[in-house]
Amino acid sequence: MNIIFFSPHFPQNSTYFCINLKNSGANVLGIGDTPYDALSDKLKEALTDYIQIRNMEDYDEVLKSVGYFTHKFGKIDRFESLNDHWLELEAKIRTDFNIYGTKLDSVYDVIHKSKMKKFFEKCDVTMIRSIKDINYTKSVNFIKTVGYPIVIKPDLGAGASMTSKINNDQELNQFFEHKPGEVNFIAEEFIEGNVLTYDGLIDRDGVVQLAATHLFDQSIMKVVNTNDHLHYYCLKEVPTKIKLAGQSILRAFDIKERFFHIELFESKKNGKLYALEVNMRPPGAWMPDAINFTYDCDVYKEWANMVVHNHVNTTKEGKYFTAYASRKDHKHYVHSHEDILSIFSPYLVNHNRIEDVFSQAMGNYAFQFRADTLEKVQSIVSYVQEEMRN
């Protein structure tokens, strides 16, 4: 197979996907804006060929690069980046070169939150009430129906960037006074609850081959807006209601041969699940590594095997609970970095500094721990993130 990996150097774990594509027998062809000599030795070894372009956003440059690779190597079988930012560009390239995968006729259904709603209607999951293309009048009328607070977020975009919780009329007025004119927003009723994910691999026959669940018991919106530290947990087992809801959503969106990352709210009030959003990419924030540590597997390898051979060979049984705990440079913590490494070394599986571009949500430095019980990793997270009192 001839597989073009767009932006193979960034984010960092893209290198692991490229290495495993090569190991699975594919020709891996890279397109990026970094000079070839600046790529890591491991990535160079994984790439059959590489083209540096000046501007990743310039579609003509990308188009010409794919054309060159087609002339040199023959038909391109896949074009991937595994990154939300490039989903539309991927779809355009696949459409223009008739490459397998999501094309322009369906990509907007999975990148616009408002368009996801019509697919959620087909699923056995409750939808969060919402309105799209908001203005002040529409928002006021919506609030009359659902009451305060509401959440306002961009219709297009990943993460919690530009997402706000609106608690009263004053905050609503402030939002519209400063609202970016070029961004379309949606408004949703606010649900008090935890985020539970359904993450994994689904093969080209539509069969889920690997699934995991991450628990976020803090608000990502609040983490981003208040510059707080982040933590989350990869659970040893996928709760039954998450599995049923997640597979229903996968069927509705007709997702195949992809990583998937589905986000659901579990209401603290009544335990009901609400569909939040679906992403056709690996989960972010070190979550692929958390799955590896929880299941003792290699999702980078299994994704590559799925793409090249339509085969995944990994255990379906989780062995551990894995926790992610980050720290922020501006915060003052009770316990030192050295204390953490010394005391929790039997549980520590990964630690490193976070790339600056991701630090607002993910923290400046992060640790991953695994243990047999959720209570144990929760206690470690509390230790890592305990702040000094003023």
C-alpha positions, 0 to 999 in steps of 0.5 A: 500500500502507498500511504501518505501521512500528512504532517508526520512530524507533528504531533510527536506521536505521529512518528509512531504511526508512521513507524508501524505503517512501515513495519506492516509493509506499507510505503509511507510517504510524508508531506510536511513543512519541516525540512527533511534534515530536521526530522528525527532519525526514527521518522526518516527511517520510516518514510519511503519518501518525503516532500517539504512544502512551504504552507500546510494550508496551501491546498495547491501545494498539497495537491501537487505533492500528492500528484508527484507521489502518484506519478512516482509510486502509483495509486495512493491507497490512503491519505491520513493525518489522524488530526482534527485540523486536517480533516477537511483537507484530507477529504478534499484530497481523497475526493480529488484522487479517489482515495479510500476514506471519508470524502467531501460528501460526508466530512462536514457531518463529523467536523460541524457540531451542529451537523452531528446532531442529525446523526445523534437523533438516530442513536439510542442516546439522549441529545443535548438540546441546542441551537446553531448559528446563534445570535442574541435574540435566538440565544435569549429565546433558547434560554427561556426554554432551557434556563441558565446556565448554557454553554456556547462553543464554536460549531467547528473546532476541537477541544474547549477553545472559545467555549464558555459557560454563560450563567446570567444575562450579564455574561450573555451580553458580554459574550455577544459584545466580544464575539468573533464575527468570523466564527459560527457558534452553537448554544447548548443546555448545560449538563452537570456531569462527567465526560466518558469517552468511547475510544478505539479502532473499528475495521473496514467491515464496521467491527469494533476491534478495540475499545476503551473508556476515559473518565474526565471528572473535571470540566475541560472547559474550566481547565482551559478557561482558568489555566488549571491542571488536567487529570483523567483516567483510563478505565479497566473496563468499558461500562456497558452503557458506554459500549452500547451508546458508542456502537450505536453512534458508530453505526449512525455515522457509518464509521469504518477503518478509523480510530474513533473518539466519542464523547458522552456526558453522564449526568450527575443528576440522573445518570443519563447519557448525553451525546456530546460529539464524535471524532474520527481520530485517536483520542488526544492528550496521551490517551493512546498511551493510556490505552496501551498502559491499561491493556498492555497493547500497542495501539500504534501497531494495531492501527497500522495493521488494521489499515494495511491488513484489516486485522487487529490482534490485541487483548480485549481485557483491560489489566490496569487503571491508568491516570494522567496528571498534569502540572502547570508552571504557574502553580505552586505544588506541595510535593516536588518532582523528585518526590513523585518520581521516588515515591511512585516509581512502581506505578509510574509509566510515563512522564514528560514535558508537554508541547507548548501548543497543547499546554493550555489544556494538557498542562506543562508537565505530565505524569502517567501512573497505572495500578490495579484499582481506580482508588489508587491512581486517584490518590496518586493524582491528588498527591501530584496536584496538591497545591500550596495554600496561600 
